Structure formats: C-alpha cells, structure tokens
Amino acid sequence: MTDANARTVANVILVSAGVAAAYLVITTPPLRRAALRAVNLWLGASVPMYLTNQARAAWVESGRPA
C-alpha cells in the first residue's frame, strides 16, 4: 500500500467515526444535552476572551496611553 492510499484509508475511517459519533450524539437526548452544554461553555469562555484580546491589541496599536 502506498503512502497516499494509506492516508486516504485513514481519512475515510476518521470521517466515518466522526459521522457515527455525530449521529449518536444527535439521536441520544442526554448526549445531545451534554454536547449543547459543552458548546455553551466553550463559546461563553472563548468568544468574550477573543474579543477582549482584539480590543486590547487595537488599543495598543492605536498608540494611546493606558
């Protein structure tokens, strides 16, 4: 098996596992609730931090004193 074929097979296996996991999470209510909670926590923490960092970087680039 060539390197390209091995990579293709590995990619197909990973995609299949991802689709199976997504199907399982979507069709199982407790898993769906847990996934939604995890997304809320992730977005609730990362988006405000990203915006804060962007505002801080813009303030520094503007050259205004703190």
PDB file of N, H, CA, C and O in Angstrom:
ATOM      1  N   MET A   1       0.861  -1.174   0.000  1.00  0.00           N
ATOM      2  CA  MET A   1       0.000   0.000   0.000  1.00  0.00           C
ATOM      3  C   MET A   1       0.906   1.235   0.000  1.00  0.00           C
ATOM      4  O   MET A   1       1.864   1.332   0.767  1.00  0.00           O
ATOM      5  N   THR A   2       0.571   2.160  -0.876  1.00  0.00           N
ATOM      6  H   THR A   2      -0.207   2.081  -1.500  1.00  0.00           H
ATOM      7  CA  THR A   2       1.379   3.371  -0.939  1.00  0.00           C
ATOM      8  C   THR A   2       0.993   4.329   0.176  1.00  0.00           C
ATOM      9  O   THR A   2      -0.036   4.162   0.831  1.00  0.00           O
ATOM     10  N   ASP A   3       1.828   5.326   0.380  1.00  0.00           N
ATOM     11  H   ASP A   3       2.664   5.462  -0.152  1.00  0.00           H
ATOM     12  CA  ASP A   3       1.574   6.313   1.430  1.00  0.00           C
ATOM     13  C   ASP A   3       0.276   7.078   1.161  1.00  0.00           C
ATOM     14  O   ASP A   3      -0.481   7.366   2.088  1.00  0.00           O
ATOM     15  N   ALA A   4       0.023   7.403  -0.100  1.00  0.00           N
ATOM     16  H   ALA A   4       0.638   7.169  -0.853  1.00  0.00           H
ATOM     17  CA  ALA A   4      -1.201   8.141  -0.447  1.00  0.00           C
ATOM     18  C   ALA A   4      -2.441   7.292  -0.165  1.00  0.00           C
ATOM     19  O   ALA A   4      -3.440   7.800   0.344  1.00  0.00           O
ATOM     20  N   ASN A   5      -2.378   6.007  -0.494  1.00  0.00           N
ATOM     21  H   ASN A   5      -1.566   5.594  -0.908  1.00  0.00           H
ATOM     22  CA  ASN A   5      -3.515   5.123  -0.230  1.00  0.00           C
ATOM     23  C   ASN A   5      -3.750   4.961   1.265  1.00  0.00           C
ATOM     24  O   ASN A   5      -4.894   4.940   1.720  1.00  0.00           O
ATOM     25  N   ALA A   6      -2.672   4.846   2.023  1.00  0.00           N
ATOM     26  H   ALA A   6      -1.744   4.863   1.653  1.00  0.00           H
ATOM     27  CA  ALA A   6      -2.809   4.711   3.478  1.00  0.00           C
ATOM     28  C   ALA A   6      -3.448   5.958   4.077  1.00  0.00           C
ATOM     29  O   ALA A   6      -4.303   5.853   4.957  1.00  0.00           O
ATOM     30  N   ARG A   7      -3.046   7.126   3.615  1.00  0.00           N
ATOM     31  H   ARG A   7      -2.351   7.212   2.901  1.00  0.00           H
ATOM     32  CA  ARG A   7      -3.652   8.371   4.102  1.00  0.00           C
ATOM     33  C   ARG A   7      -5.132   8.452   3.741  1.00  0.00           C
ATOM     34  O   ARG A   7      -5.948   8.899   4.547  1.00  0.00           O
ATOM     35  N   THR A   8      -5.474   8.023   2.538  1.00  0.00           N
ATOM     36  H   THR A   8      -4.811   7.660   1.883  1.00  0.00           H
ATOM     37  CA  THR A   8      -6.877   8.044   2.107  1.00  0.00           C
ATOM     38  C   THR A   8      -7.713   7.107   2.967  1.00  0.00           C
ATOM     39  O   THR A   8      -8.808   7.471   3.398  1.00  0.00           O
ATOM     40  N   VAL A   9      -7.213   5.919   3.215  1.00  0.00           N
ATOM     41  H   VAL A   9      -6.324   5.624   2.865  1.00  0.00           H
ATOM     42  CA  VAL A   9      -7.940   4.963   4.052  1.00  0.00           C
ATOM     43  C   VAL A   9      -8.105   5.512   5.465  1.00  0.00           C
ATOM     44  O   VAL A   9      -9.183   5.412   6.051  1.00  0.00           O
ATOM     45  N   ALA A  10      -7.047   6.088   6.008  1.00  0.00           N
ATOM     46  H   ALA A  10      -6.171   6.169   5.532  1.00  0.00           H
ATOM     47  CA  ALA A  10      -7.124   6.660   7.359  1.00  0.00           C
ATOM     48  C   ALA A  10      -8.140   7.799   7.403  1.00  0.00           C
ATOM     49  O   ALA A  10      -8.910   7.905   8.358  1.00  0.00           O
ATOM     50  N   ASN A  11      -8.146   8.642   6.386  1.00  0.00           N
ATOM     51  H   ASN A  11      -7.521   8.556   5.611  1.00  0.00           H
ATOM     52  CA  ASN A  11      -9.113   9.742   6.346  1.00  0.00           C
ATOM     53  C   ASN A  11     -10.546   9.243   6.261  1.00  0.00           C
ATOM     54  O   ASN A  11     -11.437   9.797   6.906  1.00  0.00           O
ATOM     55  N   VAL A  12     -10.773   8.213   5.480  1.00  0.00           N
ATOM     56  H   VAL A  12     -10.050   7.763   4.957  1.00  0.00           H
ATOM     57  CA  VAL A  12     -12.124   7.648   5.363  1.00  0.00           C
ATOM     58  C   VAL A  12     -12.568   7.069   6.699  1.00  0.00           C
ATOM     59  O   VAL A  12     -13.718   7.243   7.100  1.00  0.00           O
ATOM     60  N   ILE A  13     -11.671   6.390   7.383  1.00  0.00           N
ATOM     61  H   ILE A  13     -10.736   6.249   7.057  1.00  0.00           H
ATOM     62  CA  ILE A  13     -12.005   5.813   8.690  1.00  0.00           C
ATOM     63  C   ILE A  13     -12.326   6.914   9.699  1.00  0.00           C
ATOM     64  O   ILE A  13     -13.292   6.800  10.453  1.00  0.00           O
ATOM     65  N   LEU A  14     -11.524   7.975   9.718  1.00  0.00           N
ATOM     66  H   LEU A  14     -10.738   8.067   9.105  1.00  0.00           H
ATOM     67  CA  LEU A  14     -11.772   9.078  10.648  1.00  0.00           C
ATOM     68  C   LEU A  14     -13.091   9.782  10.360  1.00  0.00           C
ATOM     69  O   LEU A  14     -13.831  10.121  11.284  1.00  0.00           O
ATOM     70  N   VAL A  15     -13.388  10.003   9.088  1.00  0.00           N
ATOM     71  H   VAL A  15     -12.788   9.728   8.337  1.00  0.00           H
ATOM     72  CA  VAL A  15     -14.654  10.643   8.731  1.00  0.00           C
ATOM     73  C   VAL A  15     -15.821   9.751   9.130  1.00  0.00           C
ATOM     74  O   VAL A  15     -16.818  10.241   9.659  1.00  0.00           O
ATOM     75  N   SER A  16     -15.711   8.467   8.886  1.00  0.00           N
ATOM     76  H   SER A  16     -14.901   8.069   8.455  1.00  0.00           H
ATOM     77  CA  SER A  16     -16.775   7.532   9.264  1.00  0.00           C
ATOM     78  C   SER A  16     -17.003   7.538  10.769  1.00  0.00           C
ATOM     79  O   SER A  16     -18.149   7.532  11.219  1.00  0.00           O
ATOM     80  N   ALA A  17     -15.938   7.548  11.544  1.00  0.00           N
ATOM     81  H   ALA A  17     -15.008   7.552  11.178  1.00  0.00           H
ATOM     82  CA  ALA A  17     -16.070   7.580  13.006  1.00  0.00           C
ATOM     83  C   ALA A  17     -16.699   8.894  13.461  1.00  0.00           C
ATOM     84  O   ALA A  17     -17.517   8.903  14.380  1.00  0.00           O
ATOM     85  N   GLY A  18     -16.326   9.989  12.830  1.00  0.00           N
ATOM     86  H   GLY A  18     -15.662   9.981  12.083  1.00  0.00           H
ATOM     87  CA  GLY A  18     -16.918  11.285  13.173  1.00  0.00           C
ATOM     88  C   GLY A  18     -18.398  11.349  12.863  1.00  0.00           C
ATOM     89  O   GLY A  18     -19.179  11.873  13.657  1.00  0.00           O
ATOM     90  N   VAL A  19     -18.791  10.820  11.718  1.00  0.00           N
ATOM     91  H   VAL A  19     -18.156  10.394  11.073  1.00  0.00           H
ATOM     92  CA  VAL A  19     -20.208  10.802  11.346  1.00  0.00           C
ATOM     93  C   VAL A  19     -20.992   9.906  12.305  1.00  0.00           C
ATOM     94  O   VAL A  19     -22.096  10.260  12.719  1.00  0.00           O
ATOM     95  N   ALA A  20     -20.431   8.754  12.658  1.00  0.00           N
ATOM     96  H   ALA A  20     -19.534   8.466  12.321  1.00  0.00           H
ATOM     97  CA  ALA A  20     -21.110   7.849  13.596  1.00  0.00           C
ATOM     98  C   ALA A  20     -21.263   8.506  14.967  1.00  0.00           C
ATOM     99  O   ALA A  20     -22.316   8.386  15.593  1.00  0.00           O
ATOM    100  N   ALA A  21     -20.228   9.197  15.436  1.00  0.00           N
ATOM    101  H   ALA A  21     -19.373   9.295  14.927  1.00  0.00           H
ATOM    102  CA  ALA A  21     -20.312   9.878  16.736  1.00  0.00           C
ATOM    103  C   ALA A  21     -21.333  11.005  16.696  1.00  0.00           C
ATOM    104  O   ALA A  21     -22.101  11.182  17.642  1.00  0.00           O
ATOM    105  N   ALA A  22     -21.347  11.771  15.606  1.00  0.00           N
ATOM    106  H   ALA A  22     -20.723  11.627  14.837  1.00  0.00           H
ATOM    107  CA  ALA A  22     -22.322  12.852  15.477  1.00  0.00           C
ATOM    108  C   ALA A  22     -23.747  12.304  15.456  1.00  0.00           C
ATOM    109  O   ALA A  22     -24.641  12.874  16.082  1.00  0.00           O
ATOM    110  N   TYR A  23     -23.958  11.213  14.746  1.00  0.00           N
ATOM    111  H   TYR A  23     -23.232  10.750  14.238  1.00  0.00           H
ATOM    112  CA  TYR A  23     -25.287  10.591  14.703  1.00  0.00           C
ATOM    113  C   TYR A  23     -25.716  10.136  16.093  1.00  0.00           C
ATOM    114  O   TYR A  23     -26.864  10.326  16.495  1.00  0.00           O
ATOM    115  N   LEU A  24     -24.784   9.536  16.816  1.00  0.00           N
ATOM    116  H   LEU A  24     -23.852   9.382  16.490  1.00  0.00           H
ATOM    117  CA  LEU A  24     -25.086   9.057  18.167  1.00  0.00           C
ATOM    118  C   LEU A  24     -25.449  10.224  19.091  1.00  0.00           C
ATOM    119  O   LEU A  24     -26.404  10.131  19.862  1.00  0.00           O
ATOM    120  N   VAL A  25     -24.701  11.302  19.015  1.00  0.00           N
ATOM    121  H   VAL A  25     -23.925  11.377  18.389  1.00  0.00           H
ATOM    122  CA  VAL A  25     -24.963  12.461  19.877  1.00  0.00           C
ATOM    123  C   VAL A  25     -26.294  13.106  19.513  1.00  0.00           C
ATOM    124  O   VAL A  25     -27.057  13.498  20.396  1.00  0.00           O
ATOM    125  N   ILE A  26     -26.571  13.215  18.227  1.00  0.00           N
ATOM    126  H   ILE A  26     -25.951  12.897  17.511  1.00  0.00           H
ATOM    127  CA  ILE A  26     -27.812  13.874  17.786  1.00  0.00           C
ATOM    128  C   ILE A  26     -29.042  13.054  18.158  1.00  0.00           C
ATOM    129  O   ILE A  26     -30.078  13.623  18.500  1.00  0.00           O
ATOM    130  N   THR A  27     -28.945  11.739  18.097  1.00  0.00           N
ATOM    131  H   THR A  27     -28.103  11.277  17.819  1.00  0.00           H
ATOM    132  CA  THR A  27     -30.122  10.898  18.320  1.00  0.00           C
ATOM    133  C   THR A  27     -30.324  10.486  19.777  1.00  0.00           C
ATOM    134  O   THR A  27     -31.355   9.900  20.108  1.00  0.00           O
ATOM    135  N   THR A  28     -29.357  10.781  20.661  1.00  0.00           N
ATOM    136  H   THR A  28     -28.520  11.257  20.393  1.00  0.00           H
ATOM    137  CA  THR A  28     -29.473  10.414  22.071  1.00  0.00           C
ATOM    138  C   THR A  28     -29.649  11.683  22.899  1.00  0.00           C
ATOM    139  O   THR A  28     -28.706  12.464  23.034  1.00  0.00           O
ATOM    140  N   PRO A  29     -30.856  11.904  23.460  1.00  0.00           N
ATOM    141  CA  PRO A  29     -31.112  13.165  24.165  1.00  0.00           C
ATOM    142  C   PRO A  29     -30.122  13.517  25.279  1.00  0.00           C
ATOM    143  O   PRO A  29     -29.708  14.674  25.341  1.00  0.00           O
ATOM    144  N   PRO A  30     -29.712  12.594  26.168  1.00  0.00           N
ATOM    145  CA  PRO A  30     -28.739  13.002  27.192  1.00  0.00           C
ATOM    146  C   PRO A  30     -27.398  13.451  26.609  1.00  0.00           C
ATOM    147  O   PRO A  30     -26.783  14.399  27.098  1.00  0.00           O
ATOM    148  N   LEU A  31     -26.959  12.764  25.567  1.00  0.00           N
ATOM    149  H   LEU A  31     -27.458  11.994  25.170  1.00  0.00           H
ATOM    150  CA  LEU A  31     -25.705  13.162  24.916  1.00  0.00           C
ATOM    151  C   LEU A  31     -25.862  14.500  24.198  1.00  0.00           C
ATOM    152  O   LEU A  31     -24.946  15.323  24.184  1.00  0.00           O
ATOM    153  N   ARG A  32     -27.034  14.703  23.605  1.00  0.00           N
ATOM    154  H   ARG A  32     -27.777  14.034  23.616  1.00  0.00           H
ATOM    155  CA  ARG A  32     -27.302  15.967  22.917  1.00  0.00           C
ATOM    156  C   ARG A  32     -27.267  17.125  23.912  1.00  0.00           C
ATOM    157  O   ARG A  32     -26.684  18.172  23.628  1.00  0.00           O
ATOM    158  N   ARG A  33     -27.894  16.940  25.088  1.00  0.00           N
ATOM    159  H   ARG A  33     -28.368  16.090  25.319  1.00  0.00           H
ATOM    160  CA  ARG A  33     -27.881  17.987  26.112  1.00  0.00           C
ATOM    161  C   ARG A  33     -26.465  18.258  26.596  1.00  0.00           C
ATOM    162  O   ARG A  33     -26.087  19.415  26.786  1.00  0.00           O
ATOM    163  N   ALA A  34     -25.684  17.215  26.797  1.00  0.00           N
ATOM    164  H   ALA A  34     -25.992  16.276  26.643  1.00  0.00           H
ATOM    165  CA  ALA A  34     -24.301  17.391  27.243  1.00  0.00           C
ATOM    166  C   ALA A  34     -23.473  18.123  26.188  1.00  0.00           C
ATOM    167  O   ALA A  34     -22.649  18.976  26.518  1.00  0.00           O
ATOM    168  N   ALA A  35     -23.694  17.788  24.937  1.00  0.00           N
ATOM    169  H   ALA A  35     -24.363  17.095  24.669  1.00  0.00           H
ATOM    170  CA  ALA A  35     -22.958  18.454  23.865  1.00  0.00           C
ATOM    171  C   ALA A  35     -23.342  19.931  23.773  1.00  0.00           C
ATOM    172  O   ALA A  35     -22.480  20.785  23.566  1.00  0.00           O
ATOM    173  N   LEU A  36     -24.624  20.231  23.926  1.00  0.00           N
ATOM    174  H   LEU A  36     -25.324  19.537  24.094  1.00  0.00           H
ATOM    175  CA  LEU A  36     -25.054  21.627  23.882  1.00  0.00           C
ATOM    176  C   LEU A  36     -24.493  22.409  25.064  1.00  0.00           C
ATOM    177  O   LEU A  36     -24.099  23.565  24.911  1.00  0.00           O
ATOM    178  N   ARG A  37     -24.454  21.789  26.242  1.00  0.00           N
ATOM    179  H   ARG A  37     -24.774  20.850  26.366  1.00  0.00           H
ATOM    180  CA  ARG A  37     -23.846  22.457  27.406  1.00  0.00           C
ATOM    181  C   ARG A  37     -22.372  22.731  27.169  1.00  0.00           C
ATOM    182  O   ARG A  37     -21.874  23.804  27.510  1.00  0.00           O
ATOM    183  N   ALA A  38     -21.674  21.772  26.589  1.00  0.00           N
ATOM    184  H   ALA A  38     -22.078  20.900  26.313  1.00  0.00           H
ATOM    185  CA  ALA A  38     -20.246  21.942  26.314  1.00  0.00           C
ATOM    186  C   ALA A  38     -20.015  23.068  25.304  1.00  0.00           C
ATOM    187  O   ALA A  38     -19.080  23.855  25.451  1.00  0.00           O
ATOM    188  N   VAL A  39     -20.861  23.142  24.287  1.00  0.00           N
ATOM    189  H   VAL A  39     -21.621  22.503  24.168  1.00  0.00           H
ATOM    190  CA  VAL A  39     -20.732  24.219  23.302  1.00  0.00           C
ATOM    191  C   VAL A  39     -21.009  25.571  23.952  1.00  0.00           C
ATOM    192  O   VAL A  39     -20.313  26.548  23.677  1.00  0.00           O
ATOM    193  N   ASN A  40     -22.019  25.629  24.812  1.00  0.00           N
ATOM    194  H   ASN A  40     -22.585  24.835  25.035  1.00  0.00           H
ATOM    195  CA  ASN A  40     -22.316  26.886  25.504  1.00  0.00           C
ATOM    196  C   ASN A  40     -21.148  27.327  26.377  1.00  0.00           C
ATOM    197  O   ASN A  40     -20.789  28.504  26.386  1.00  0.00           O
ATOM    198  N   LEU A  41     -20.556  26.391  27.109  1.00  0.00           N
ATOM    199  H   LEU A  41     -20.848  25.434  27.102  1.00  0.00           H
ATOM    200  CA  LEU A  41     -19.407  26.729  27.943  1.00  0.00           C
ATOM    201  C   LEU A  41     -18.226  27.190  27.098  1.00  0.00           C
ATOM    202  O   LEU A  41     -17.547  28.158  27.440  1.00  0.00           O
ATOM    203  N   TRP A  42     -17.989  26.495  26.002  1.00  0.00           N
ATOM    204  H   TRP A  42     -18.541  25.709  25.724  1.00  0.00           H
ATOM    205  CA  TRP A  42     -16.859  26.821  25.147  1.00  0.00           C
ATOM    206  C   TRP A  42     -17.034  28.210  24.531  1.00  0.00           C
ATOM    207  O   TRP A  42     -16.120  29.033  24.565  1.00  0.00           O
ATOM    208  N   LEU A  43     -18.215  28.458  23.971  1.00  0.00           N
ATOM    209  H   LEU A  43     -18.958  27.789  23.943  1.00  0.00           H
ATOM    210  CA  LEU A  43     -18.459  29.770  23.358  1.00  0.00           C
ATOM    211  C   LEU A  43     -18.542  30.858  24.414  1.00  0.00           C
ATOM    212  O   LEU A  43     -18.127  31.991  24.173  1.00  0.00           O
ATOM    213  N   GLY A  44     -19.077  30.524  25.585  1.00  0.00           N
ATOM    214  H   GLY A  44     -19.414  29.603  25.781  1.00  0.00           H
ATOM    215  CA  GLY A  44     -19.189  31.507  26.645  1.00  0.00           C
ATOM    216  C   GLY A  44     -17.843  31.941  27.182  1.00  0.00           C
ATOM    217  O   GLY A  44     -17.722  33.038  27.728  1.00  0.00           O
ATOM    218  N   ALA A  45     -16.831  31.105  27.039  1.00  0.00           N
ATOM    219  H   ALA A  45     -16.929  30.214  26.595  1.00  0.00           H
ATOM    220  CA  ALA A  45     -15.496  31.449  27.537  1.00  0.00           C
ATOM    221  C   ALA A  45     -14.586  31.975  26.436  1.00  0.00           C
ATOM    222  O   ALA A  45     -13.826  32.916  26.662  1.00  0.00           O
ATOM    223  N   SER A  46     -14.652  31.388  25.258  1.00  0.00           N
ATOM    224  H   SER A  46     -15.270  30.623  25.074  1.00  0.00           H
ATOM    225  CA  SER A  46     -13.681  31.741  24.225  1.00  0.00           C
ATOM    226  C   SER A  46     -14.035  33.013  23.463  1.00  0.00           C
ATOM    227  O   SER A  46     -13.142  33.798  23.143  1.00  0.00           O
ATOM    228  N   VAL A  47     -15.296  33.234  23.168  1.00  0.00           N
ATOM    229  H   VAL A  47     -16.021  32.597  23.428  1.00  0.00           H
ATOM    230  CA  VAL A  47     -15.666  34.414  22.387  1.00  0.00           C
ATOM    231  C   VAL A  47     -15.403  35.706  23.158  1.00  0.00           C
ATOM    232  O   VAL A  47     -14.794  36.615  22.592  1.00  0.00           O
ATOM    233  N   PRO A  48     -15.829  35.842  24.430  1.00  0.00           N
ATOM    234  CA  PRO A  48     -15.503  37.078  25.152  1.00  0.00           C
ATOM    235  C   PRO A  48     -13.990  37.286  25.310  1.00  0.00           C
ATOM    236  O   PRO A  48     -13.519  38.421  25.240  1.00  0.00           O
ATOM    237  N   MET A  49     -13.231  36.215  25.519  1.00  0.00           N
ATOM    238  H   MET A  49     -13.613  35.293  25.575  1.00  0.00           H
ATOM    239  CA  MET A  49     -11.785  36.350  25.648  1.00  0.00           C
ATOM    240  C   MET A  49     -11.169  36.802  24.327  1.00  0.00           C
ATOM    241  O   MET A  49     -10.267  37.639  24.322  1.00  0.00           O
ATOM    242  N   TYR A  50     -11.637  36.269  23.230  1.00  0.00           N
ATOM    243  H   TYR A  50     -12.370  35.589  23.235  1.00  0.00           H
ATOM    244  CA  TYR A  50     -11.146  36.682  21.914  1.00  0.00           C
ATOM    245  C   TYR A  50     -11.426  38.169  21.682  1.00  0.00           C
ATOM    246  O   TYR A  50     -10.552  38.913  21.238  1.00  0.00           O
ATOM    247  N   LEU A  51     -12.651  38.589  21.988  1.00  0.00           N
ATOM    248  H   LEU A  51     -13.361  37.984  22.349  1.00  0.00           H
ATOM    249  CA  LEU A  51     -12.997  40.000  21.792  1.00  0.00           C
ATOM    250  C   LEU A  51     -12.171  40.907  22.694  1.00  0.00           C
ATOM    251  O   LEU A  51     -11.763  41.989  22.271  1.00  0.00           O
ATOM    252  N   THR A  52     -11.921  40.486  23.922  1.00  0.00           N
ATOM    253  H   THR A  52     -12.252  39.607  24.265  1.00  0.00           H
ATOM    254  CA  THR A  52     -11.088  41.261  24.837  1.00  0.00           C
ATOM    255  C   THR A  52      -9.664  41.380  24.296  1.00  0.00           C
ATOM    256  O   THR A  52      -9.079  42.463  24.324  1.00  0.00           O
ATOM    257  N   ASN A  53      -9.117  40.298  23.814  1.00  0.00           N
ATOM    258  H   ASN A  53      -9.593  39.418  23.791  1.00  0.00           H
ATOM    259  CA  ASN A  53      -7.763  40.337  23.254  1.00  0.00           C
ATOM    260  C   ASN A  53      -7.687  41.224  22.020  1.00  0.00           C
ATOM    261  O   ASN A  53      -6.707  41.944  21.828  1.00  0.00           O
ATOM    262  N   GLN A  54      -8.716  41.174  21.186  1.00  0.00           N
ATOM    263  H   GLN A  54      -9.512  40.589  21.341  1.00  0.00           H
ATOM    264  CA  GLN A  54      -8.725  42.023  19.993  1.00  0.00           C
ATOM    265  C   GLN A  54      -8.817  43.496  20.372  1.00  0.00           C
ATOM    266  O   GLN A  54      -8.137  44.332  19.777  1.00  0.00           O
ATOM    267  N   ALA A  55      -9.649  43.818  21.355  1.00  0.00           N
ATOM    268  H   ALA A  55     -10.200  43.139  21.838  1.00  0.00           H
ATOM    269  CA  ALA A  55      -9.774  45.205  21.804  1.00  0.00           C
ATOM    270  C   ALA A  55      -8.455  45.686  22.402  1.00  0.00           C
ATOM    271  O   ALA A  55      -8.038  46.818  22.160  1.00  0.00           O
ATOM    272  N   ARG A  56      -7.799  44.827  23.183  1.00  0.00           N
ATOM    273  H   ARG A  56      -8.139  43.908  23.380  1.00  0.00           H
ATOM    274  CA  ARG A  56      -6.515  45.196  23.782  1.00  0.00           C
ATOM    275  C   ARG A  56      -5.464  45.432  22.700  1.00  0.00           C
ATOM    276  O   ARG A  56      -4.709  46.402  22.773  1.00  0.00           O
ATOM    277  N   ALA A  57      -5.410  44.565  21.708  1.00  0.00           N
ATOM    278  H   ALA A  57      -6.023  43.778  21.648  1.00  0.00           H
ATOM    279  CA  ALA A  57      -4.437  44.714  20.617  1.00  0.00           C
ATOM    280  C   ALA A  57      -4.708  45.998  19.823  1.00  0.00           C
ATOM    281  O   ALA A  57      -3.773  46.702  19.443  1.00  0.00           O
ATOM    282  N   ALA A  58      -5.982  46.298  19.576  1.00  0.00           N
ATOM    283  H   ALA A  58      -6.741  45.726  19.885  1.00  0.00           H
ATOM    284  CA  ALA A  58      -6.331  47.521  18.858  1.00  0.00           C
ATOM    285  C   ALA A  58      -5.932  48.751  19.674  1.00  0.00           C
ATOM    286  O   ALA A  58      -5.459  49.741  19.116  1.00  0.00           O
ATOM    287  N   TRP A  59      -6.119  48.690  20.981  1.00  0.00           N
ATOM    288  H   TRP A  59      -6.504  47.886  21.435  1.00  0.00           H
ATOM    289  CA  TRP A  59      -5.751  49.809  21.847  1.00  0.00           C
ATOM    290  C   TRP A  59      -4.243  50.031  21.812  1.00  0.00           C
ATOM    291  O   TRP A  59      -3.789  51.172  21.734  1.00  0.00           O
ATOM    292  N   VAL A  60      -3.465  48.958  21.867  1.00  0.00           N
ATOM    293  H   VAL A  60      -3.834  48.030  21.930  1.00  0.00           H
ATOM    294  CA  VAL A  60      -2.007  49.078  21.830  1.00  0.00           C
ATOM    295  C   VAL A  60      -1.559  49.640  20.488  1.00  0.00           C
ATOM    296  O   VAL A  60      -0.681  50.501  20.435  1.00  0.00           O
ATOM    297  N   GLU A  61      -2.161  49.156  19.403  1.00  0.00           N
ATOM    298  H   GLU A  61      -2.874  48.457  19.446  1.00  0.00           H
ATOM    299  CA  GLU A  61      -1.774  49.631  18.071  1.00  0.00           C
ATOM    300  C   GLU A  61      -2.171  51.084  17.850  1.00  0.00           C
ATOM    301  O   GLU A  61      -1.555  51.768  17.032  1.00  0.00           O
ATOM    302  N   SER A  62      -3.171  51.565  18.547  1.00  0.00           N
ATOM    303  H   SER A  62      -3.672  51.009  19.211  1.00  0.00           H
ATOM    304  CA  SER A  62      -3.593  52.956  18.360  1.00  0.00           C
ATOM    305  C   SER A  62      -2.569  53.933  18.950  1.00  0.00           C
ATOM    306  O   SER A  62      -2.537  55.105  18.576  1.00  0.00           O
ATOM    307  N   GLY A  63      -1.744  53.450  19.862  1.00  0.00           N
ATOM    308  H   GLY A  63      -1.769  52.498  20.166  1.00  0.00           H
ATOM    309  CA  GLY A  63      -0.717  54.284  20.443  1.00  0.00           C
ATOM    310  C   GLY A  63      -1.186  55.162  21.576  1.00  0.00           C
ATOM    311  O   GLY A  63      -0.418  56.000  22.050  1.00  0.00           O
ATOM    312  N   ARG A  64      -2.402  55.008  22.025  1.00  0.00           N
ATOM    313  H   ARG A  64      -3.025  54.327  21.640  1.00  0.00           H
ATOM    314  CA  ARG A  64      -2.915  55.805  23.140  1.00  0.00           C
ATOM    315  C   ARG A  64      -2.368  55.274  24.457  1.00  0.00           C
ATOM    316  O   ARG A  64      -2.174  54.069  24.615  1.00  0.00           O
ATOM    317  N   PRO A  65      -2.120  56.181  25.405  1.00  0.00           N
ATOM    318  CA  PRO A  65      -1.660  55.695  26.710  1.00  0.00           C
ATOM    319  C   PRO A  65      -2.793  55.011  27.476  1.00  0.00           C
ATOM    320  O   PRO A  65      -3.965  55.351  27.320  1.00  0.00           O
ATOM    321  N   ALA A  66      -2.421  54.062  28.288  1.00  0.00           N
ATOM    322  H   ALA A  66      -1.468  53.785  28.416  1.00  0.00           H
ATOM    323  CA  ALA A  66      -3.414  53.278  29.023  1.00  0.00           C
ATOM    324  C   ALA A  66      -4.118  54.067  30.058  1.00  0.00           C
ATOM    325  O   ALA A  66      -4.982  53.537  30.757  1.00  0.00           O
TER     326      ALA A  66
END
